[in-house]
Amino acid sequence: MQSTMMPVQLSTNWILDRAGTYFGEQTILGRRPDKSTYRCSYADIRRRARQLAQALRDKAGVARGDPVATLCWNHSWHLESYFGIPAAGAVLHTLNLRLSPDDIAYIMDSAGDRVLIVDDVLLPVWERVKPLLRKPPSHVIVVPFDGGAAAAAADGTQGYEEFIAGDASAYEYPAQDENEAVGMCYTSGTTGRPKGVVYSHRSMVLHAITGCMPDLFALSARDQVMMVTPMFHANAWAVPFSAAMVGAGQILPGPHLGAEDLLDLMEEGQATMALGVPTIWMMIFQALSAPTRERRLVKGMRMLIGGAAVPQSMVANFERLDMHILQGWGMTETSPLASVPILKPAQAALPTHERQAIRAMQGMAVPLVEMRIVDDIEGVRPWDGQSSGEVQVRGPWITGSYHDTPNDPGKFTDDGWLRTGDIGTIDAQGYMRLVDRSKDMIKSGGEWISSVELENLAMGHPAVAEASVVAIPHPKWGERPLVVVVKRPGAEVDAAALREFMRPKLARYQVPDDFEWVDAIPKTSTGKFLKTKMREMYRDRLSVTPD
């Protein structure tokens, strides 16, 4: 027997048309470099995205499958590109503007970008990248983000508004298979050169639909979603596609990521959900805790947090403010949503601290994603909450190879699973808890110590704003943990007090003796603690742990 269902191909073009047709009046709120705000609608986004698609094909000669790069902050022109580039049959390639010119040039050469869309305020970055490229893009389109008219420059750039000018009401999308490429992101490259991950129309649409489920992002047309996560970071966790699909409003903060700026925009846009890495929310909690004016934020606001483990103390702190954290775990290779700590009905009656402990875990695999724990020696590990191993995943939006390096035995198993490099456990209820990144585990006297566990414990102390842990050498034990701490403004804590605070929840060999007090911890371009830099900074420091 054969299916009688229509063979309709999944496409982000459907999301664009749905948003513009059914939710055309919904507002997109943005902020310019001068902090002035502007508004547009999904009807505007649809019209202008189609104009961009037509211009890319007719004026820039972009063909199906050609990569088109964006070097942009979070704003409405970037949102137009999210839809307009795929609508041309091309591949949206978001560039991380915080990378070095060398890395950006390497990534553009690796991708083979045909066209670049760049903010006017980021032209100095582009000028440093351009001479490093083997083959620069044929067209450079300049977005007038600063509010002025971005005229064509002597070096051959074109103004975005001039480029997309024209009636595209009769524009027809190219016929595409749902498995054709829609977007491309590169990994952070913390252990080597960045690698390209190429998403399909099918994977992006399935991811968008799943993300809206009630136990996950729970997005609807009644939401206003603030995109603090950069739109170049795993497509802002693909939330712009989910939000557009259901007609949720979007709030795009541009380059202004300070706590007060973000809180001001949350108030103006009446954000019901916001997404960002833990360091952003640590900063926002400090601002909310300061004796300043009362904030008129939406009660029950949700915060989607990813990119690093969330301390249980952060879950508890925000809950007291009637703001609720939803932690998501994933990576560029997983589009990025792979797991969420969903509370089951039977857990509703648990004491508050137990429910918060569950929400601080990385959680269970989301629908359509499979997960397992594997040890190189003992194989697939049981779900007992104790047996640890590498977290491996597979599913319809999990990459099965890398662009330019399709065969990477270090990242993919023979039976088709992605090796994430994260070490974790899964308990009998199916909840995954990350122990550490494999390269960040500390081996002391033959015993493993989790840097993530120590970081979360240290950040539970009321005087600690941030804490990161790396290994330093010890003549007898091999390695010992060094806790690098940023204190909260006006707060005081010394090494002895913090050590005693952490001791009750640790085995004796896990209790740290080495502490360092700093004004700031090095971070990656996406706000994660930069462990490679920290290991380099403290590589000559010897542990004071007694023999």
C-alpha positions in Angstrom: 0.0 0.0 0.0 1.2 3.5 -0.9 0.7 6.7 1.1 -2.0 9.1 -0.3 -0.3 12.2 1.2 0.8 15.1 -1.1 4.5 15.2 -1.7 4.8 18.8 -0.5 8.4 19.9 0.0 9.3 21.6 3.3 10.8 25.1 2.9 11.5 28.2 4.9 9.6 30.1 2.1 6.4 28.6 3.6 7.4 30.2 6.9 8.0 33.5 5.3 4.6 33.5 3.4 2.7 32.3 6.5 4.2 35.1 8.7 3.5 37.8 6.1 0.0 36.5 5.2 -1.5 35.6 8.5 0.5 37.8 10.9 1.4 40.7 8.6 0.6 43.3 11.3 2.8 41.8 14.0 5.6 44.1 15.0 9.4 43.7 14.7 11.1 46.1 17.1 14.7 47.0 16.6 17.4 49.3 18.0 20.0 51.2 15.9 23.6 52.0 16.9 22.5 55.4 18.3 19.9 53.6 20.5 16.9 55.0 18.7 14.3 52.3 18.0 12.4 51.5 14.8 9.5 49.2 14.0 8.4 47.2 11.0 6.1 44.2 10.5 6.0 40.7 9.1 4.3 42.1 6.0 7.3 44.4 5.5 9.7 41.5 6.1 8.0 39.3 3.5 7.8 42.1 0.9 11.5 43.1 1.3 12.8 39.5 1.6 11.2 38.8 -1.8 12.8 42.0 -3.1 16.2 40.8 -1.8 15.7 37.3 -3.4 14.9 38.8 -6.8 17.9 41.2 -6.6 20.3 38.4 -5.6 19.2 36.4 -8.7 18.8 39.2 -11.2 21.5 41.7 -10.2 24.1 39.6 -8.4 23.6 36.4 -10.5 23.2 34.2 -7.5 22.3 30.6 -8.5 20.7 27.8 -6.5 23.1 26.5 -3.8 25.4 29.6 -3.9 26.4 30.8 -0.4 25.5 34.4 0.5 27.2 35.7 3.7 25.9 38.1 6.3 28.2 40.2 8.6 25.5 41.8 10.6 24.1 42.6 14.1 20.6 41.6 15.1 18.2 43.8 13.2 15.4 43.7 10.7 17.6 43.7 7.6 19.3 40.6 9.0 15.9 39.0 9.5 15.0 39.8 5.9 18.2 38.1 4.9 17.3 35.0 6.9 14.3 34.6 4.5 15.4 36.4 1.4 18.6 34.5 0.8 16.9 31.1 0.9 14.0 32.5 -1.2 16.6 33.1 -4.0 17.5 29.4 -3.7 20.8 30.4 -2.1 22.4 29.5 1.2 22.3 31.8 4.2 25.8 31.9 5.7 26.0 34.0 8.9 29.5 35.2 9.8 30.5 35.7 13.4 31.5 39.3 13.6 33.5 38.8 16.8 36.0 36.5 15.2 39.5 37.6 14.1 39.9 38.8 10.5 42.0 35.7 9.8 39.2 33.4 11.0 36.5 35.3 9.1 38.6 35.1 5.9 39.3 31.4 6.4 35.5 30.7 6.9 34.5 32.8 3.8 37.1 31.0 1.7 36.0 27.7 2.9 32.3 28.4 2.2 33.0 30.1 -1.1 30.8 33.0 -0.4 29.5 34.7 -3.6 27.9 37.8 -2.0 28.4 39.6 1.3 25.7 41.6 3.1 27.4 43.8 5.7 26.4 46.5 8.2 27.7 49.9 7.5 29.1 50.1 11.0 31.0 46.8 10.3 32.7 48.0 7.2 36.0 48.5 9.1 35.9 44.8 10.0 35.3 44.0 6.3 38.2 46.1 5.2 40.5 44.1 7.4 39.1 40.8 6.1 39.1 41.6 2.4 42.9 41.5 1.8 43.1 38.1 3.4 40.6 36.4 1.1 41.7 34.1 -1.8 38.6 35.1 -3.8 36.5 38.0 -2.5 32.8 38.0 -3.1 31.6 39.5 -6.4 29.1 41.8 -4.7 29.2 43.6 -1.3 25.9 45.0 -0.2 26.0 47.6 2.6 23.1 47.7 5.1 22.2 51.3 6.3 22.0 50.3 10.0 23.3 53.5 11.4 20.3 55.3 10.0 22.0 57.1 7.2 22.0 56.4 3.4 24.7 53.8 2.6 25.7 55.0 -0.8 27.8 52.9 -3.1 31.5 53.5 -2.2 34.5 53.8 -4.5 35.5 50.2 -3.7 32.5 48.8 -5.5 30.1 48.2 -2.6 26.3 48.8 -3.2 23.8 50.2 -0.9 21.2 47.7 0.4 18.1 49.8 -0.3 19.2 50.6 -3.8 20.1 46.9 -4.4 16.7 45.6 -3.4 14.7 48.4 -5.0 12.0 47.1 -7.4 8.6 45.4 -7.4 8.9 41.7 -6.4 5.2 41.0 -6.1 5.3 38.6 -9.0 8.5 36.9 -7.8 8.4 33.1 -7.9 10.4 30.9 -5.6 12.7 28.4 -7.3 11.5 24.8 -7.2 13.6 23.1 -4.6 14.0 19.7 -2.9 13.5 20.0 0.8 17.0 18.4 1.3 18.7 21.3 -0.4 20.9 23.6 1.7 19.2 26.5 3.4 21.8 27.8 5.8 25.3 27.4 7.0 27.1 28.1 10.3 30.7 27.3 11.3 31.6 25.8 14.7 33.6 27.9 17.2 36.9 26.2 16.3 38.0 26.0 20.0 39.9 22.7 19.2 41.1 23.6 15.7 39.9 25.3 12.5 36.1 26.1 12.4 34.1 23.5 10.5 31.0 24.2 8.4 27.6 22.8 9.2 25.0 23.0 6.4 21.3 22.9 7.3 18.5 21.8 4.9 15.1 23.3 4.4 13.7 20.1 5.8 15.8 20.2 8.9 15.1 23.9 9.6 11.3 23.6 9.2 11.2 20.5 11.4 13.4 22.3 14.0 11.1 25.3 13.9 7.9 23.3 14.4 9.4 21.2 17.3 10.8 24.3 19.1 7.3 25.8 19.4 5.9 22.8 21.3 4.4 23.6 24.8 7.1 21.7 26.7 9.9 23.5 24.7 9.8 27.2 23.7 5.9 27.3 23.9 5.8 30.0 21.3 2.6 31.6 20.0 1.3 34.7 18.3 0.9 36.2 21.7 4.6 36.3 22.4 7.2 39.0 21.9 10.6 37.3 21.6 13.8 39.2 22.4 16.8 37.9 20.4 19.8 38.6 22.6 21.6 35.6 21.2 23.5 36.8 18.1 21.8 35.9 14.8 25.2 34.6 13.7 25.3 32.0 16.5 23.6 28.8 15.2 20.9 31.1 13.6 20.0 32.6 17.0 19.2 29.0 17.9 16.8 29.0 14.9 14.2 30.9 17.1 13.6 33.6 14.4 12.2 30.9 12.2 10.0 29.5 15.0 8.8 32.9 16.0 7.9 33.9 12.4 6.1 30.6 11.8 3.6 31.2 14.7 3.5 35.0 14.3 5.3 35.9 17.5 6.8 39.4 17.5 10.5 39.8 17.5 12.7 42.3 19.4 16.2 42.8 17.9 18.7 44.7 20.1 21.4 45.5 17.6 24.9 46.0 19.2 23.6 47.2 22.6 24.0 44.2 24.9 24.6 45.9 28.3 22.1 44.9 31.1 20.4 48.3 31.3 20.0 48.6 27.5 18.5 45.1 27.3 16.2 45.7 30.2 15.0 49.0 28.6 14.2 47.3 25.4 12.5 44.4 27.2 10.2 47.0 28.8 9.5 48.9 25.6 8.8 45.7 23.6 7.0 43.9 26.6 9.1 40.8 26.0 7.5 37.6 27.1 10.6 35.5 26.2 14.2 36.3 25.7 17.2 34.1 24.8 20.8 34.4 25.6 23.9 32.7 27.1 24.2 32.4 31.0 26.7 35.3 31.2 24.1 37.7 29.8 21.6 36.6 32.4 24.1 36.8 35.3 24.6 40.5 34.2 20.9 41.1 34.0 20.3 39.6 37.4 22.9 41.9 38.9 21.2 44.9 37.3 17.8 43.8 38.6 19.2 43.3 42.1 20.6 46.8 42.3 18.7 49.5 44.0 17.6 51.3 40.9 14.1 52.1 39.5 11.5 49.4 39.4 11.3 47.6 36.2 8.0 47.0 34.4 8.8 43.6 32.9 6.2 41.1 31.9 5.3 38.8 34.8 6.2 35.2 34.2 8.7 36.1 31.5 10.6 33.1 30.1 14.3 33.0 29.5 15.7 30.5 27.0 19.3 29.9 28.0 22.0 27.9 26.2 25.6 27.8 25.3 26.8 26.8 28.8 25.5 25.0 31.8 23.0 26.9 34.0 23.7 26.9 37.8 20.8 25.9 39.9 21.3 29.1 41.9 20.5 31.1 38.7 17.2 29.2 38.3 16.3 29.9 41.9 17.3 33.6 41.7 15.1 34.4 38.7 12.2 32.4 40.0 12.0 34.7 43.0 11.6 37.5 40.4 8.8 35.6 38.6 11.1 35.1 35.7 11.5 31.5 34.5 14.5 29.8 33.0 14.3 27.2 30.3 17.6 25.6 29.6 18.3 24.2 26.2 21.3 22.1 25.3 22.8 21.6 21.9 25.5 22.9 19.5 26.0 24.2 16.0 25.9 20.6 14.8 22.5 20.0 16.3 20.8 23.1 14.7 21.1 23.6 17.9 18.1 22.2 19.9 18.8 18.7 21.2 17.6 18.5 24.8 15.5 20.4 27.3 14.7 19.7 31.0 11.0 19.1 30.7 9.2 18.7 34.1 6.9 15.7 34.1 3.4 15.9 35.8 4.5 13.7 38.7 7.3 16.2 39.5 4.9 19.1 40.0 4.6 18.2 43.7 8.3 18.0 44.4 9.9 20.5 46.7 10.9 23.7 45.0 14.7 23.0 45.2 14.2 19.6 43.6 12.3 21.0 40.7 14.9 23.7 40.3 17.6 21.0 40.3 15.8 19.2 37.4 15.6 22.5 35.5 19.3 23.0 35.9 20.0 19.7 34.1 20.4 19.5 30.3 17.3 17.4 30.2 15.7 14.8 28.0 16.1 14.6 24.2 13.5 16.6 22.4 11.1 14.9 20.0 12.8 13.4 16.9 16.2 13.4 18.6 17.8 10.3 20.0 20.5 10.4 22.7 22.9 7.9 24.3 25.9 7.9 26.6 29.0 5.9 25.3 32.3 5.1 27.0 35.2 4.2 24.6 36.0 1.1 26.7 32.6 -0.1 28.1 30.4 1.0 25.2 26.8 2.2 25.6 26.2 3.1 29.2 23.1 2.5 31.3 20.6 5.2 32.2 21.3 5.1 36.0 22.4 8.7 36.6 25.9 7.5 37.6 27.5 5.9 34.5 29.2 8.6 32.5 30.4 8.8 28.9 30.3 10.9 25.8 26.9 12.2 24.8 26.0 11.1 21.3 22.9 12.2 19.3 21.2 11.6 16.0 18.1 13.0 14.4 16.7 14.8 11.3 18.4 18.1 12.2 21.7 16.7 13.5 24.6 17.0 11.0 26.0 13.9 9.5 29.2 15.5 8.1 31.0 18.8 7.7 31.3 21.0 4.7 34.8 20.5 3.1 35.5 17.6 5.5 32.7 15.1 4.9 34.6 12.2 6.5 35.6 13.0 10.1 35.9 9.7 12.0 36.6 11.6 15.2 33.1 13.2 15.1 30.8 10.5 13.7 30.4 6.9 14.8 30.2 4.0 12.3 26.6 3.5 13.2 25.6 7.1 12.4 25.7 9.1 15.7 27.3 12.5 16.2 30.0 12.5 18.9 29.5 15.8 20.8 32.6 15.7 22.9 30.4 16.4 26.0 30.7 14.0 28.9 27.4 13.3 30.8 25.1 10.9 32.5 21.4 10.0 31.9 19.2 9.0 34.8 16.3 6.5 34.9 13.8 9.3 34.0 15.8 10.1 30.8 17.3 13.3 32.1 20.8 14.0 30.8 23.3 15.9 33.0 26.5 17.2 31.6 29.6 16.5 33.6 32.0 18.4 31.4 33.5 18.8 28.0 35.9 15.9 27.5 38.8 18.4 27.1 37.9 20.3 30.3 37.8 17.4 32.7 40.4 17.5 35.4 42.3 14.3 36.3 43.6 14.5 39.8 45.4 11.5 41.3 43.6 9.2 38.8 40.2 10.6 39.7 38.1 12.8 37.4 36.8 16.2 38.6 34.1 18.1 36.7 35.0 21.8 36.1 31.3 22.5 35.4 30.2 21.1 38.8 32.8 23.3 40.6 31.8 26.4 38.5 28.1 25.9 39.3 28.8 25.4 43.0 31.0 28.5 43.2 28.4 30.7 41.4 25.9 29.6 44.0 27.7 31.8 46.6 25.9 35.2 46.9 29.2 37.1 46.6 30.2 35.4 43.3 29.2 36.9 40.0 31.1 34.4 37.7 33.4 31.5 38.2 35.3 29.4 35.8 37.6 26.4 36.5 40.6 25.0 34.7 43.3 22.5 35.5 46.7 23.5 36.8 49.7 21.2 37.4 50.5 19.5 40.7 53.8 17.5 41.3 52.0 14.6 42.9 48.4 14.6 41.8 49.0 15.6 38.2 46.3 18.2 38.0 44.2 20.2 40.4 41.3 22.6 39.8 41.9 26.4 39.8 38.7 28.4 40.5 38.9 31.8 38.8 36.3 34.2 40.4 34.7 37.5 39.6 33.0 39.0 42.7 29.7 40.8 42.6 30.1 44.6 43.0 30.4 45.5 46.6 30.6 41.9 47.8 33.4 40.2 49.6 34.4 36.6 49.9 37.9 35.0 50.4 39.3 31.6 49.4 38.7 30.0 52.7 35.0 31.0 52.9 34.3 30.0 49.3 36.1 26.6 49.8 34.0 25.9 52.9 30.8 26.9 51.0 31.6 24.3 48.3 32.9 21.6 50.6 29.6 20.0 51.7 28.6 18.9 48.2 31.9 17.6 47.1 34.1 14.5 47.7 37.3 15.3 49.5 39.5 15.0 46.5 37.2 17.4 44.5 37.5 20.3 47.0 39.6 23.1 45.4 42.6 24.7 47.2 43.5 27.2 44.4 41.6 30.4 43.8 42.2 33.4 41.6 40.3 36.7 41.8 39.9 38.7 38.6 37.9 41.6 37.2 36.7 39.6 34.2 36.9 36.1 32.8 37.9 35.7 29.1 35.0 34.7 27.0 34.4 33.4 23.5 32.6 35.4 20.8 29.3 33.8 21.9 29.8 34.5 25.7 31.1 31.1 26.8 34.1 30.9 29.2 37.2 30.8 27.0 39.0 27.8 28.6 41.8 27.7 26.0 42.8 31.2 26.9 42.5 30.5 30.6 44.7 27.4 30.4 47.3 29.4 28.6 47.1 32.2 31.2 47.7 29.8 34.1 49.8 27.1 32.5 52.9 27.9 34.7 50.9 28.2 37.9 51.5 25.3 40.4 48.8 24.1 42.7 49.1 24.6 46.4 47.2 21.5 47.3 49.1 19.6 50.0 50.7 16.3 49.1 
